[in-house]
Each structure stands twice: as C-alpha cells, then as structure tokens.
Amino acid sequence: MAEDRPLNHDEMLAVLDWYRAAGVDVAVGEEPVDRFAQRAPVRTAPPQATAQAMAPAAATAAPQGTPPMIGADPAEARNLAASAKSLQELEAILGQYDGCGLKLRATQLVFADGNPDASIMLIGEAPGAEEDRIGKPFVGKSGQLLDRMLAAIGLDRTKVYIANTVPWRPPGNRTPTPEEMALCLPFLHRQVELVAPKVIMTLGGPAMQTLFDTTSGIIKMRGKWANLTVGRHQAEAVATLHPAYLLRNPAAKEQAWQDMLSLKLKLVELGLVD
C-alpha cells in the first residue's frame, strides 16, 4: 500500500503537470470537497401541478439518443465562415466565435503556420499542449519531426501552409467530438478555399477521415491520391501518418517516407517544383 504522506514540492509539480496533460486546468472551488463523505440527494416526486406543467415541454423534447448541441449552431458557423473574404478576416472571426466549447478550455486560437500563398497545404487533427501554448500548429516534438520530413524532400514552412481540422486544443489531447468537428469544419473548408492549394496532405487518421469523408483507417488509405473537393475548392490530396504516431511507432517511418516521396513526385508532375 502506498505511504499516506504529504507530497513534496517536486511531487506536487508532477501532479499538476499530470492534471494539465489530462485537461484539468480550472479549479471549481477554493476548498477541496470529499465526495465520498457526501450523501446522495433524496429524490422526491414533484407536485402534481409541476408535473403537469412539465408535460408539454417533455412532448417537444429532442428524441432519445440525439446528441446535445448546447449553445452550438452549425448554421451560424457556416454563415460566419462564408462571410470571411480573407484569411485575416477568417482568423479574426474565429477569435470572436464562442460557439465551440473547445475554445473555453484552450489557451488560445491555433490558426495556421507557413506560407498562405503556398500551393501545398498540410492538415492535421488538433493542437497539442505546445501548440496551445505557442499558438502555432506542429511546434512540439511531432512538429520538429514534420519539419525534418519536409526537409527530406526539399520543403520547409516557407513553401507549405499548415492548419488543423479544429483550431483549439481538446482537453487532454482527446479526439474532437463529432459535434465539435461539425462546428469547426465550415471554418476549415473556408480556410482551404482561401488558400486554394494545388495539393493537400492530411496528417493522421482523424484528419484523413474528416477531409476525405470516410470511415476507413489511415493504414488502408495512406499513400492513395484522389481529387478531393473541400468546400468549393478541388485539389489533389493524399493522406499520410501523423508525426506523433511515427514517434510512438518508429517502424512506420518507412511508410511515411514512401508517402513523402509520392508527394515530391506529385509536385514535380504538377510543375510545382523542379
């Protein structure tokens, strides 16, 4: 059994780091609460008048199983995204948009990095802890690996444009929910339309499934080129493995290298590089 003792300074910092990585970064009270010491509330039947008053509301409630969309309106997101005439306007609109709950827990908006005039656009899933802290996509260890992957085929961030499917970090780096994706997708589509890349490469399974609108796995889909329509823009597109996956599974780097070579060949074929 673990020793019951107060934590020292280093141990407390380690616990705080663990909480932040798990997405617990907001205190809900000044004093801790012992939930085990609390008694469960006793439910009482509502008065007859109250029950009758609730009946009409229950009759119009959403069907059972419908996911809640608290304070969220995808139509509003589509209208706001469509109103942006430039990337600067789109970033400003996202900065003021409060419809997606991810923004409430994130440190800041992570909009994009690289060259907005580039013919190549890379799209990942969501910002991580370092990206959330700095405000740019792919700046942590996976971003450093991505830079090396690009350099291996003669590219760098001055020659590509980098974004994510959602611009705010999900708590604990979890996968964005379908509701969160539905709210962020119009902004991504508009971002692609404004950049108008000739070539799109998605990084990782979630980004591939979102952009290619498929439920297939990344291993099955990676390396296969397709003419992809994103919003009102068409581009040649291919999926590859996420750099974070490659850091956990170094043996998969061979597959990613094949995809990068395929990207280089496509760029030559389209006359985008020599």
C-alpha positions in Angstrom: 0.0 0.0 0.0 1.3 3.5 -0.9 2.5 5.6 2.0 0.0 8.2 3.2 2.1 11.3 3.5 2.1 14.9 2.2 3.6 15.4 -1.3 6.9 17.3 -1.6 7.4 20.2 -3.9 8.6 18.1 -6.9 5.8 15.6 -6.5 3.2 18.4 -6.4 4.6 19.9 -9.6 4.5 16.4 -11.2 0.8 16.0 -10.2 -0.1 19.5 -11.6 1.7 18.6 -14.9 -0.3 15.3 -15.0 -3.6 17.2 -14.4 -2.8 19.7 -17.1 -2.0 17.0 -19.6 -5.3 15.4 -18.8 -7.1 18.7 -19.4 -7.8 19.5 -15.8 -6.7 23.1 -15.7 -9.6 25.0 -14.0 -10.4 25.0 -10.3 -14.1 24.9 -9.5 -13.8 25.9 -5.8 -11.4 27.3 -3.2 -11.6 24.3 -0.9 -11.4 20.5 -1.8 -14.6 18.5 -1.4 -14.7 15.0 -0.1 -17.3 13.5 -2.4 -17.3 10.2 -0.5 -18.5 11.9 2.6 -21.5 13.4 0.9 -24.8 11.8 1.0 -26.8 11.2 -2.2 -29.7 13.6 -2.5 -33.2 12.1 -1.8 -35.4 12.4 -4.8 -39.0 13.4 -4.1 -41.9 13.3 -6.5 -42.8 16.7 -8.0 -46.2 18.2 -7.1 -49.0 17.3 -9.5 -49.1 20.9 -10.8 -45.4 20.9 -11.6 -45.6 17.5 -13.3 -48.5 18.8 -15.5 -46.5 21.9 -16.4 -43.6 19.8 -17.4 -45.6 17.6 -19.7 -45.8 20.0 -22.8 -42.0 20.6 -22.6 -41.4 16.8 -22.5 -43.6 16.3 -25.6 -41.4 18.6 -27.6 -38.1 17.4 -26.3 -35.4 16.1 -28.7 -35.7 12.3 -29.5 -33.8 10.0 -27.2 -30.2 9.5 -28.4 -29.9 12.9 -30.0 -26.5 14.4 -29.1 -26.8 17.7 -27.2 -25.7 20.8 -29.0 -25.5 23.2 -26.1 -25.1 26.7 -27.4 -23.9 25.4 -30.7 -25.4 26.2 -34.1 -23.6 24.7 -37.2 -25.6 27.0 -39.4 -24.1 30.0 -37.6 -20.7 28.6 -38.1 -21.3 28.1 -41.8 -22.6 31.7 -42.2 -19.7 33.2 -40.3 -17.1 31.2 -42.3 -18.7 32.1 -45.6 -18.5 35.8 -44.7 -14.7 35.8 -44.5 -13.1 37.4 -47.5 -9.5 36.7 -46.5 -7.5 34.5 -44.1 -7.1 37.5 -41.8 -10.8 38.0 -41.6 -11.3 34.3 -41.0 -8.8 34.3 -38.2 -10.5 37.3 -36.6 -13.9 35.7 -36.9 -12.6 32.6 -35.2 -11.1 34.7 -32.5 -14.5 36.1 -31.6 -16.5 32.9 -32.2 -17.8 31.3 -29.0 -20.0 28.6 -30.4 -17.5 25.7 -29.9 -16.8 24.6 -26.3 -13.2 23.8 -27.1 -12.4 27.5 -27.0 -13.4 27.7 -23.4 -10.7 25.3 -22.3 -7.9 26.3 -24.7 -5.2 28.8 -24.0 -5.5 30.5 -27.4 -6.6 30.0 -31.0 -4.1 28.0 -33.1 -5.0 29.2 -36.6 -2.1 28.3 -39.0 1.5 28.5 -39.9 3.6 28.7 -43.0 3.0 30.5 -46.3 -0.6 31.4 -47.1 0.4 31.6 -50.8 1.8 28.1 -50.9 0.5 25.5 -53.3 0.8 22.8 -50.7 -1.4 22.6 -47.6 -0.9 20.2 -44.7 -3.8 19.5 -42.4 -3.5 17.8 -39.0 -6.1 16.9 -36.4 -5.9 19.3 -33.5 -3.4 21.4 -31.5 -1.4 19.8 -28.7 -0.1 21.3 -25.5 2.9 23.1 -27.1 0.8 24.3 -29.9 -1.8 25.6 -27.4 0.9 27.4 -25.5 2.6 29.0 -28.5 -0.3 29.5 -30.9 1.0 27.7 -33.9 0.4 24.2 -35.3 3.1 21.5 -35.1 5.7 23.1 -32.9 6.2 20.3 -30.4 8.2 17.1 -31.0 5.8 16.0 -33.7 6.3 19.3 -35.4 10.0 19.0 -35.3 9.7 15.6 -37.0 7.4 17.1 -39.6 10.0 19.7 -40.4 12.6 17.0 -40.9 10.2 15.1 -43.2 9.6 18.2 -45.3 13.3 19.0 -45.5 14.0 15.5 -46.7 12.1 16.3 -50.0 13.3 19.9 -50.2 10.4 21.7 -48.5 10.1 23.9 -45.4 7.4 26.1 -43.8 8.0 28.9 -46.3 6.8 26.5 -49.0 3.7 25.0 -47.3 0.7 26.1 -45.3 -0.2 24.2 -42.2 -3.5 24.0 -40.3 -5.7 21.6 -38.3 -9.2 20.4 -38.5 -10.0 22.1 -35.2 -8.2 25.3 -34.1 -8.4 24.8 -30.3 -6.7 22.1 -28.2 -9.2 19.5 -26.9 -8.7 18.8 -23.2 -6.1 16.1 -22.6 -5.4 15.9 -26.3 -8.5 13.8 -26.8 -10.1 13.4 -30.3 -12.6 16.1 -31.1 -16.2 15.0 -30.8 -18.5 14.9 -33.9 -20.3 18.0 -32.5 -17.1 19.9 -32.2 -16.0 18.8 -35.7 -19.3 19.9 -37.1 -18.8 23.4 -35.7 -15.2 23.8 -36.8 -15.5 22.2 -40.3 -17.0 25.2 -42.0 -14.1 27.3 -40.9 -11.6 24.7 -42.2 -13.4 24.5 -45.5 -13.3 28.3 -45.9 -9.6 28.2 -44.9 -8.9 25.8 -47.7 -10.9 27.8 -50.2 -9.0 31.0 -49.3 -5.6 29.3 -49.5 -6.6 27.4 -52.7 -3.8 24.9 -52.6 -3.0 22.6 -55.5 -2.1 19.8 -53.2 -3.4 18.7 -49.8 -1.7 16.2 -47.5 -3.6 15.1 -44.4 -1.6 14.0 -41.3 -3.1 11.2 -39.3 -6.4 9.2 -39.3 -8.8 11.8 -37.9 -7.8 14.5 -40.4 -7.9 12.0 -43.2 -11.4 10.8 -42.2 -12.7 14.4 -41.9 -11.3 15.7 -45.2 -11.9 12.5 -47.3 -15.3 11.9 -45.6 -14.6 8.3 -44.9 -14.6 5.8 -42.0 -11.7 3.8 -43.5 -8.5 3.6 -41.4 -5.3 5.5 -42.1 -3.3 2.4 -42.9 -5.7 1.5 -45.7 -6.0 5.0 -47.1 -2.4 6.4 -46.8 -0.5 7.0 -49.9 -3.5 6.9 -52.2 -4.1 10.0 -54.3 -7.5 11.4 -55.0 -9.1 14.5 -56.4 -10.7 16.0 -53.3 -13.4 18.6 -53.1 -13.1 20.7 -49.9 -15.9 23.3 -49.7 -15.9 24.8 -53.2 -12.2 24.0 -53.9 -10.7 21.0 -55.6 -7.2 19.7 -55.1 -5.0 16.6 -55.4 -4.9 15.0 -52.0 -3.2 12.2 -50.2 -3.1 11.0 -46.6 -0.1 10.0 -44.5 0.7 9.0 -40.9 0.8 11.6 -38.2 4.3 12.5 -37.0 3.1 11.8 -33.4 2.3 8.3 -34.5 5.7 7.9 -36.0 7.3 8.9 -32.8 5.5 6.2 -31.0 6.0 3.6 -33.8 9.4 4.3 -35.5 8.9 1.2 -37.7 6.1 3.1 -39.6 8.5 5.8 -40.7 9.2 3.7 -43.9 5.6 4.1 -44.9 5.6 7.8 -44.2 8.8 8.1 -46.2 7.1 6.5 -49.2 4.3 9.0 -48.9 6.7 11.9 -48.8 8.4 10.6 -51.9 5.0 10.3 -53.5 4.3 13.9 -52.6 7.5 15.0 -54.2 6.7 13.2 -57.4 3.2 14.7 -57.5 4.7 18.2 -57.1 7.0 17.5 -60.0 4.2 16.2 -62.1 2.1 19.3 -61.4 5.1 21.6 -62.2 5.2 23.0 -58.6 8.8 22.1 -58.1 11.7 21.2 -60.3 
